[in-house]
Amino acid sequence: MNIFDSHAHLTDEKFAVDVDDVICRASQNHVSGIISVADSVEVSLNVLNLSEKYNWIYPTAGIHPHYAEQVNEEEIEKLYYILRSNKKYVAVGETGLDFYYGKDIKEHQVVLFKKHLDIAAELSLPVIVHCREAEDVILKVLGEKSGLRCLFHCFSGDDIFCRKILEMGFYVSFSGILTFKNSQAIRQAAMVVPLDRILIETDSPYLAPQGYRGKRNEPAYLVNTLESLAEIRKMNVSDMAQITYNNTKNFFSIRD
């Protein structure tokens, strides 16, 4: 059984001391692919270095909406250059809108998000989208674009929002939140996603699944989310692993 973690922050400071051990444990727990996600220009370079050490880890480049107010045009140019100059990067992001933590910088976030989308369109790369309490605005921004391939990571909305995403042709990824007892709305959303557009992730070191809550999350725990998704969809765990594995490769255009 092969499992693909479609979103992990392996260069986060919480992994600074033992990232190699973390990666080893992931491999021992059926994880044979990880998308190592960036949230700043500096981290975009760090994830590239990690991917050069492990050929089954794939880097992205992007600036998280939390930093929107601090980003200047020079940073955007650096991001564009990084993505353009190395074919190892498999996506732009993570990017998007977060109005839970960033209510006072909404306009900055929208501007930064649009610039990420423009870069993705020019370079023909998919986009990893972060959305928190910004559903209406994010749908409006994306509705003004065409031809984009987007993955809504760590989905935390309801089935109504999920259907709107799906109508636009986008993909949806579920994290350890799916395993929580109070996640009924997210479980309902997981029921409506077509099997060819559903992915799983850890978003590690955050959002450890049930059984590990309160601990640092890591890719080795992804099997818990996989099992929950398989249960929700009334499927065999191995079959769900293969489906989400293939979907991750397809979305990020990863070829063996």
Rosetta blueprint (number, residue, H / E / L):
1 M L
2 N L
3 I E
4 F E
5 D E
6 S E
7 H E
8 A E
9 H L
10 L L
11 T L
12 D L
13 E H
14 K H
15 F H
16 A L
17 V L
18 D L
19 V H
20 D H
21 D H
22 V H
23 I H
24 C H
25 R H
26 A H
27 S H
28 Q H
29 N L
30 H L
31 V E
32 S E
33 G E
34 I E
35 I E
36 S E
37 V L
38 A L
39 D L
40 S L
41 V H
42 E H
43 V H
44 S H
45 L H
46 N H
47 V H
48 L H
49 N H
50 L H
51 S H
52 E H
53 K H
54 Y L
55 N L
56 W L
57 I E
58 Y E
59 P E
60 T L
61 A E
62 G L
63 I L
64 H L
65 P H
66 H H
67 Y H
68 A H
69 E H
70 Q H
71 V L
72 N L
73 E H
74 E H
75 E H
76 I H
77 E H
78 K H
79 L H
80 Y H
81 Y H
82 I H
83 L H
84 R H
85 S H
86 N L
87 K L
88 K L
89 Y L
90 V L
91 A L
92 V E
93 G E
94 E E
95 T E
96 G E
97 L E
98 D E
99 F L
100 Y L
101 Y L
102 G L
103 K H
104 D H
105 I H
106 K H
107 E H
108 H H
109 Q H
110 V H
111 V H
112 L H
113 F H
114 K H
115 K H
116 H H
117 L H
118 D H
119 I H
120 A H
121 A H
122 E H
123 L H
124 S L
125 L L
126 P L
127 V E
128 I E
129 V E
130 H E
131 C E
132 R E
133 E L
134 A L
135 E H
136 D H
137 V H
138 I H
139 L H
140 K H
141 V H
142 L H
143 G H
144 E L
145 K L
146 S L
147 G L
148 L L
149 R L
150 C E
151 L E
152 F E
153 H L
154 C L
155 F L
156 S L
157 G L
158 D L
159 D H
160 I H
161 F H
162 C H
163 R H
164 K H
165 I H
166 L H
167 E H
168 M L
169 G L
170 F L
171 Y E
172 V E
173 S E
174 F E
175 S L
176 G H
177 I H
178 L H
179 T H
180 F L
181 K L
182 N L
183 S L
184 Q H
185 A H
186 I H
187 R H
188 Q H
189 A H
190 A H
191 M H
192 V H
193 V L
194 P L
195 L L
196 D L
197 R L
198 I E
199 L E
200 I E
201 E L
202 T L
203 D L
204 S E
205 P L
206 Y L
207 L L
208 A L
209 P L
210 Q L
211 G L
212 Y L
213 R L
214 G L
215 K L
216 R L
217 N L
218 E L
219 P H
220 A H
221 Y H
222 L H
223 V H
224 N H
225 T H
226 L H
227 E H
228 S H
229 L H
230 A H
231 E H
232 I H
233 R L
234 K L
235 M L
236 N L
237 V H
238 S H
239 D H
240 M H
241 A H
242 Q H
243 I H
244 T H
245 Y H
246 N H
247 N H
248 T H
249 K H
250 N H
251 F H
252 F L
253 S L
254 I L
255 R L
256 D L
